[in-house]
């Protein structure tokens, strides 16, 4: 049985370091590649070039997940809610994960800088889905992160640029478009990253980022894009307020 098919991933001959460093990223590379091949990848456009952006919210923070967990969870989540929670989160809410449910494994950094592993679950996998949804939605509302009401466009087939823009849209709420020809070229370029991750360690091309490092760069790109988007939003709001104030002053002078 694969370590990914059990709630006890370390009950085998694979060390914790190997599991965290190879099996989880490679498993994610596999499901991402399969979604590209069967046309269900969430970051691919429809025939008109529109990309259906759907964030997955981290139930612990109320914010959208980062790329390394966001994209695989979008793929495996399908019709589930766009919320992901841990065992601990469900327990703190007074509910629990249903017996037999399999979670999505992810890595995190411990206080001593070693890498640990935990699991995400969707609300539908818990005994009280509505309680979980309501609790997470309260966190989202409390964060008061404004949504970007504009359409941004992917301009490059470079995987880091392409997915960076996609993740930026997921995190900001912006709508997203891309020329289908750019998307086709991107698929080839990104598949090279995925194939390299799926290769045996000794056969990997050292010039190509591991999936973990690649996704980190994707998040950096996404954050850079969103800084610009939110800066533009602030400028537009300030301009609108100034224009409104000027109209009020003009109206008062006319009376």
C-alpha positions, 0 to 999 in steps of 0.5 A, spaced: 500 500 500 502 506 498 504 511 504 499 516 500 493 511 501 494 510 509 493 515 515 500 512 517 504 514 512 511 513 516 509 506 517 513 503 512 521 503 510 521 510 507 524 515 512 520 521 514 525 525 510 524 521 503 517 522 504 517 529 505 522 531 500 520 526 494 514 522 495 509 528 497 512 533 491 512 527 486 505 525 488 503 532 487 506 532 480 503 526 478 496 529 479 497 535 476 500 532 470 494 528 469 489 534 470 493 537 464 493 531 460 485 530 461 484 537 460 481 538 467 487 542 470 484 548 473 489 553 471 487 552 463 482 556 459 476 554 456 475 556 448 474 563 449 480 564 453 477 565 460 480 561 466 475 559 472 479 562 478 477 558 484 481 559 491 481 554 496 481 557 503 486 555 509 481 554 514 487 555 519 488 563 517 482 564 512 486 566 507 487 563 500 492 557 500 499 558 497 501 555 490 504 548 492 497 546 496 492 550 492 493 547 485 493 540 487 487 541 492 483 544 486 484 538 482 482 533 488 477 537 491 472 537 484 465 539 487 467 540 494 467 546 498 473 551 497 475 550 504 481 546 507 482 544 514 486 540 518 485 535 524 486 540 529 482 545 526 476 540 526 477 538 533 477 545 536 471 546 532 468 541 536 467 536 530 472 531 527 474 528 520 469 522 518 472 515 519 475 512 513 476 519 510 483 520 506 486 527 507 491 531 502 498 530 505 502 537 505 509 539 508 510 544 513 516 547 517 517 546 524 520 550 529 526 547 529 526 548 521 525 540 520 520 539 515 513 535 517 507 532 514 500 533 516 493 533 512 488 537 509 480 535 509 474 538 506 468 540 510 464 535 506 469 530 510 467 532 517 461 530 521 459 537 521 460 540 514 456 547 515 459 548 522 466 548 519 464 552 513 461 557 517 467 558 522 472 559 516 467 564 512 467 568 519 475 568 519 475 570 511 470 576 513 474 578 519 480 578 515 477 584 510 481 582 504 478 586 499 477 583 492 480 586 486 474 587 481 478 587 474 480 582 469 487 580 468 491 577 463 496 572 462 501 574 457 507 569 458 507 561 457 513 561 462 510 556 467 512 561 473 509 567 470 503 563 467 502 560 474 504 566 478 498 570 474 493 565 476 495 564 483 495 572 484 487 571 481 486 566 486 488 570 492 485 577 489 479 575 486 480 578 480 478 575 473 483 571 469 484 571 461 489 567 457 490 566 449 489 559 448 495 558 444 499 561 450 496 556 454 498 550 449 505 552 450 505 553 457 502 546 458 509 543 454 513 548 458 510 546 465 510 539 463 517 539 463 518 541 470 513 536 472 517 530 468 523 532 472 520 532 479 517 525 477 524 522 474 529 518 479 533 523 483 539 521 480 536 522 473 533 529 474 536 535 470 539 540 476 537 546 472 530 545 472 527 547 479 524 541 483 516 542 484 517 545 491 522 550 489 518 552 483 511 553 487 515 557 491 517 562 486 510 562 483 508 564 490 513 570 490 510 572 483 503 572 485 505 576 491 508 581 486 503 582 482 498 582 487 502 588 490 501 592 484 494 590 483 492 593 490 496 599 489 492 600 483 486 599 487 488 604 492 490 609 487 483 609 484 479 609 490 483 615 492 482 618 485 474 617 486 474 620 493 478 626 490 473 627 485 467 626 489 470 631 494 471 636 488 464 635 486 461 637 493 465 643 493 463 645 486 456 644 488 457 648 495 460 654 491 454 654 486 449 655 492 
